Amino acid sequence: MAINLEVPKKHRALIDQAHQVAMNMLRPISRKYDIAEHEYPKELDMLAAMIDGLSESGASEGAGATGVRRDSDESDKTVKNGSNLASVTSVAEMCWGDTGLLLSMPRQGLGNSAIASVANDEQLERFKGKWASMAITEPSFGSDSAAISTTAVLDGDEYVINGEKIFVTSGERSDCIVVWATLDKSLGRAAIKSFVVEKGTPGVKVERLEEKLGIRASDTAVITFTDARVSKENLLGSPEINVEQGFAGAMATFDNTRPLVAAMAVGCARASLDLTRDLLREAGVEVDYDKPALLQSAAAAKFLQLEADWEAGRLLTLQAAWMADNRKPNSLEASMAKAKAGRVGSDVTLSCVELCASVGYAEEELLEKWARDSKILDIFEGTQQIQQLIVARRLLGLSSAELK
Ligand SMILES: Cc1cc2nc3c(=O)[nH]c(=O)nc-3n(C[C@H](O)[C@H](O)[C@H](O)COP(=O)(O)OP(=O)(O)OC[C@H]3O[C@@H](n4cnc5c(N)ncnc54)[C@H](O)[C@@H]3O)c2cc1C
C-alpha cells in the first residue's frame, strides 16, 4: 500500500483554521496566562463554543476530543484519513500556538477522549457537552498504573469511591472526572475500571492546584474522593472482572491519547523551529535545505539535524493516528510516536534556546516558554522510559511481568 504524506485534502481547511486560531487567538494570550498561573483563560470559552459547533454540525471531523470507536463499521474496508488523523494534525497546529491553552480547552479533556473511546451509546449521550478530566495518578504511584489503590465498591445501584488522585489536568475546571479505581485489589490489573464522577458529587473535593515549570495555563489539581457515590451506569466499559483480558480494556484509551500527546510535542517543537529559523536569518544565518549540512555553518547544520529529528517524530505520530483510523492495532506505534515525539520535542525546544542563546533565554520571545512547556509531553500519558519499555515488550513478545 502506497503512503501519501501530503495533508489529506479534506483535512486542509481544518488544519488551516487551527493554524489561524493558534496564531490569532492563542499566541497573543500565551505569555499572559503563563504568568497568571491558575487564572482561567476566559478567551477560550468562545473558541470552545466554535469547536462544539463544528463537531456538532459534522463539518469538521476531528475538531473536538475524539476517541477510536473501532466498532463503528467493521465491514468498511476502505482506507481512511479519519478523525484520528484530523485530531493529531489540528492538535499539533493548536500547540504551535500554545500547549497549555490547548490543554485548557473546555470539553476537550483527556477524560473526553476516554469517554469517546469506551463509553456506550447511552453514556455518550448522557455525558455529551461535559468537560471531563482524567484521574489515574495517585500519591503512591505514577508510572505503575496497575498499583491503583483508589477503591470502588458496589453498594446497591451505586459504586462508592474512596481515594486520592494527584496531578489531574483540568481537575478544577472540568465538569466531571474519569476516575480509575479498583473493584478488588486482590485481583490485580483486571479489576481496575474507570468511572465518570460528576463534580458536585458529595465527597469529591479539589484540595489544591500545583505550581509548575510549564503549561502554566493548564490547571493541575489534587482531588480526594471520600465515600463519593456514583450510579453504576457511570462505569465505562464492562463491569466484569476478566482476569484473562487483564488491563487491556483500560489501557486501550492510551492508544488514542498517546498519539495526541505526541502531536502536542510536534506542534510545540514546530513553533520553536519556525521562530528560530527566523531569528537565525535575522542574525545572518540562512538555513539551506538543499545543501549538505557539513557545507553550512555550525548553527545551520544543527538546525537541519533538529528538523530531521522533528520529522521522524511527526511521521511516527501520523502513522499511529492513521492506523487507529483504519482499525489497525496501534499500541506499539502509539508508544513509539509518544517516545520519539516526546523526546524530540524537549530536545528541539531546548536546542532552539541554545541556538538563539540570550534571545532564546529571555522572556521577550516565547522560546524559553516552549522549552518549559514541552517537557511535560515527555512525562505524562506515560514517560519516555515507560514508552520504551512498552515498545521493548511488544517487540520481544514479553509480558509486563517478564520485562519490568
Ligand atoms: C503537569 C502534569 C499533568 C498531569 N496530568 C495528569 C492527568 O491528567 N491525569 C493523571 O492521571 N496523571 C497526570 N499526571 C501524572 C503523570 O502521568 C505522571 O507524572 C507520570 O505518569 C509519571 O509518574 P511519576 O511522576 O510518579 O514518576 P515515576 O513513575 O515515579 O517515575 C520517575 C522516573 O522513573 C522512571 N521509571 C519509572 N518506572 C520505570 C521503569 N519500570 N523502567 C524505567 N524507568 C522507570 C520514569 O520514567 C521517570 O523518569 C500529570 C503530571 C504532570 C506533571
The ligand as an SDF file (V2000), in Angstrom:
LIG
                    3D

 53 58  0  0  0  0  0  0  0  0999 V2000
    1.5950   18.7380   34.6760 C   0  0  0  0  0  0  0  0  0  0  0  0
    1.1810   17.3280   34.8680 C   0  0  0  0  0  0  0  0  0  0  0  0
   -0.0780   16.9310   34.4460 C   0  0  0  0  0  0  0  0  0  0  0  0
   -0.5050   15.6240   34.6600 C   0  0  0  0  0  0  0  0  0  0  0  0
   -1.7830   15.2690   34.2850 N   0  0  0  0  0  0  0  0  0  0  0  0
   -2.2530   14.0620   34.6370 C   0  0  0  0  0  0  0  0  0  0  0  0
   -3.6330   13.7230   34.4360 C   0  0  0  0  0  0  0  0  0  0  0  0
   -4.4210   14.5000   33.8760 O   0  0  0  0  0  0  0  0  0  0  0  0
   -4.0730   12.5380   34.9000 N   0  0  0  0  0  0  0  0  0  0  0  0
   -3.2500   11.6500   35.5220 C   0  0  0  0  0  0  0  0  0  0  0  0
   -3.7250   10.6060   35.9360 O   0  0  0  0  0  0  0  0  0  0  0  0
   -1.9330   11.9170   35.6970 N   0  0  0  0  0  0  0  0  0  0  0  0
   -1.4210   13.1030   35.2850 C   0  0  0  0  0  0  0  0  0  0  0  0
   -0.1000   13.4050   35.5030 N   0  0  0  0  0  0  0  0  0  0  0  0
    0.7630   12.4170   36.1300 C   0  0  0  0  0  0  0  0  0  0  0  0
    1.7330   11.7870   35.1410 C   0  0  0  0  0  0  0  0  0  0  0  0
    1.0580   10.9180   34.2960 O   0  0  0  0  0  0  0  0  0  0  0  0
    2.8350   11.1040   35.9780 C   0  0  0  0  0  0  0  0  0  0  0  0
    3.6510   12.1390   36.4920 O   0  0  0  0  0  0  0  0  0  0  0  0
    3.6550   10.1470   35.1470 C   0  0  0  0  0  0  0  0  0  0  0  0
    2.9010    9.0110   34.8810 O   0  0  0  0  0  0  0  0  0  0  0  0
    4.9390    9.7300   35.8650 C   0  0  0  0  0  0  0  0  0  0  0  0
    4.7010    9.3090   37.1490 O   0  0  0  0  0  0  0  0  0  0  0  0
    5.5650    9.8670   38.3810 P   0  0  0  0  0  0  0  0  0  0  0  0
    5.5990   11.3450   38.2450 O   0  0  0  0  0  0  0  0  0  0  0  0
    5.0560    9.3060   39.6460 O   0  0  0  0  0  0  0  0  0  0  0  0
    7.0090    9.3290   38.1240 O   0  0  0  0  0  0  0  0  0  0  0  0
    7.6110    7.8400   38.4610 P   0  0  0  0  0  0  0  0  0  0  0  0
    6.6790    6.7800   37.9670 O   0  0  0  0  0  0  0  0  0  0  0  0
    7.9380    7.8470   39.9230 O   0  0  0  0  0  0  0  0  0  0  0  0
    8.8920    7.8650   37.6180 O   0  0  0  0  0  0  0  0  0  0  0  0
   10.0780    8.5720   37.9540 C   0  0  0  0  0  0  0  0  0  0  0  0
   11.1370    8.2850   36.8980 C   0  0  0  0  0  0  0  0  0  0  0  0
   11.4130    6.8590   36.8530 O   0  0  0  0  0  0  0  0  0  0  0  0
   11.1920    6.3530   35.5400 C   0  0  0  0  0  0  0  0  0  0  0  0
   10.6310    4.9970   35.6300 N   0  0  0  0  0  0  0  0  0  0  0  0
    9.5360    4.5940   36.3350 C   0  0  0  0  0  0  0  0  0  0  0  0
    9.3200    3.2790   36.1700 N   0  0  0  0  0  0  0  0  0  0  0  0
   10.2840    2.8400   35.3390 C   0  0  0  0  0  0  0  0  0  0  0  0
   10.6100    1.5580   34.7780 C   0  0  0  0  0  0  0  0  0  0  0  0
    9.8630    0.4650   35.0380 N   0  0  0  0  0  0  0  0  0  0  0  0
   11.6920    1.4750   33.9690 N   0  0  0  0  0  0  0  0  0  0  0  0
   12.4500    2.5810   33.6910 C   0  0  0  0  0  0  0  0  0  0  0  0
   12.1920    3.8080   34.1950 N   0  0  0  0  0  0  0  0  0  0  0  0
   11.1310    3.9260   35.0090 C   0  0  0  0  0  0  0  0  0  0  0  0
   10.1910    7.3220   34.9150 C   0  0  0  0  0  0  0  0  0  0  0  0
   10.2660    7.2880   33.5030 O   0  0  0  0  0  0  0  0  0  0  0  0
   10.6650    8.6550   35.4760 C   0  0  0  0  0  0  0  0  0  0  0  0
   11.7560    9.1380   34.7250 O   0  0  0  0  0  0  0  0  0  0  0  0
    0.3670   14.6880   35.2630 C   0  0  0  0  0  0  0  0  0  0  0  0
    1.6360   15.0790   35.6610 C   0  0  0  0  0  0  0  0  0  0  0  0
    2.0550   16.3710   35.4880 C   0  0  0  0  0  0  0  0  0  0  0  0
    3.4150   16.7650   35.9580 C   0  0  0  0  0  0  0  0  0  0  0  0
  1  2  1  0
  2  3  1  0
  2 52  2  0
  3  4  2  0
  4  5  1  0
  4 50  1  0
  5  6  2  0
  6  7  1  0
  6 13  1  0
  7  8  2  0
  7  9  1  0
  9 10  1  0
 10 11  2  0
 10 12  1  0
 12 13  2  0
 13 14  1  0
 14 15  1  0
 14 50  1  0
 15 16  1  0
 16 17  1  0
 16 18  1  0
 18 19  1  0
 18 20  1  0
 20 21  1  0
 20 22  1  0
 22 23  1  0
 23 24  1  0
 24 25  2  0
 24 26  1  0
 24 27  1  0
 27 28  1  0
 28 29  2  0
 28 30  1  0
 28 31  1  0
 31 32  1  0
 32 33  1  0
 33 34  1  0
 33 48  1  0
 34 35  1  0
 35 36  1  0
 35 46  1  0
 36 37  1  0
 36 45  1  0
 37 38  2  0
 38 39  1  0
 39 40  1  0
 39 45  2  0
 40 41  1  0
 40 42  2  0
 42 43  1  0
 43 44  2  0
 44 45  1  0
 46 47  1  0
 46 48  1  0
 48 49  1  0
 50 51  2  0
 51 52  1  0
 52 53  1  0
M  END
$$$$
